[in-house]
Amino acid sequence: MSPSRETPALLSADHVLHTIAEDLAQRFTGVFAPETVERYVFESYTALARTARITSHLPSLTERFARDRLTALAQAKGAAPHDVPEVLFVCVHNAGRSQMAAALLNRHAAGRVHVRSAGSAPSADLHPRAVEAMQEIGIDLHAAFPKPLTDDVVRAADVVITMGCGDACPLYPGKRYEDWDLQDPADTTLEQARRIRDDIDTRVRHLLDEILTHKTPTTP
């Protein structure tokens, strides 16, 4: 009988995902059952794998994505701290506008607001021009990645800003919804991407001022 040619268990995706689920189950002990955590991990992996061109980074991205989704779900259920307003930016591909807006708000808010972003039909990579335009002002987007829009992050948000994604974002009472009419930086020149960046920056500063001035209530 010839030696098995199967991938060793330690290297298999299934084994890695189970390990991630075990680690996250410990992190969310008393909040979610291990079975719920495992389901979120495997669902997150499947969602990211649909658009991934290179799978070597999928486990680490899956851990980040699943952890954030579980945190959002815990916040929505009142089982995790919700100490600052939550803002969610949503565009179609989560590869340009929403990523730029999230990064800019993170910079200006300096911890006073928590920010997420997602896409109704996420692409495999961020738009190069968006990354380059942000790099010019000292914001590195290389660690960011497109994420699919999920119900849990919408439920956790206090403010939802959409950018050309139509009716893809579910509506829940008690949340502020706003749509920003912005050009998509995909296939733009660097100069056009800079203008989009600056437009977003102006809007983000105004949004932050409104949130902090009116003290947008957090949901338990």
GIGI-V467024 format. One line per field, one symbol per residue. ss: DSSP state (a for helix, b for strand, c for the rest). psi: psi as a letter, one per 20 degrees, with the letter a starting at -180 (. if undefined). burial: + if it has 9 or more other C-alpha atoms within 8 Angstrom, else -. A space follows every 10 residues. Layout:
ss=???
psi=???
burial=???
This chain:
ss=ccccccccaa acaaaaaaaa aaaaaaaccc cccaaaaaaa aaaaaaaaac cccccccaaa aaaaaaaaaa aaaaaacccc ccccbbbbbb bcccccaaaa aaaaaaaaac ccbbbbbbbc cccccccaaa aaaaaccccc cccccccbcc aaaaaaccbb bbbccccccc cccccbbbbc ccccccccca aaaaaaaaaa aaaaaaaaaa aaaacccccc
psi=pqqpjqpqhh iqhggghhgg hgghhghkpi gqqhhggggh ghggggghhh iphpihjggh hgggggghgh ggghghijjq pmhqqppppp agikieghgg gggghgghhl iiqpprqrqh mqahrqphhg gghhhhjjoo jhiqqpqqpq hhhghiqhpo oqnjjcjhpq pqqjqppppp nqqpipkrrh gghgggghgg gggggggggg ghgimpqqp.
burial=---------- -+--++++-+ ++-++----- -+++--++-+ ++-++-+++- ++-----++- -++-+++-++ ++++++-+-- -+--++++++ ++++++++++ ++++++--+- --++++++++ ++++-++-++ +++++----- +---+++++- -+++++++++ +++++---+- ----+----- ----+--+-+ -+++-++--+ +--++--+-+ +------+--
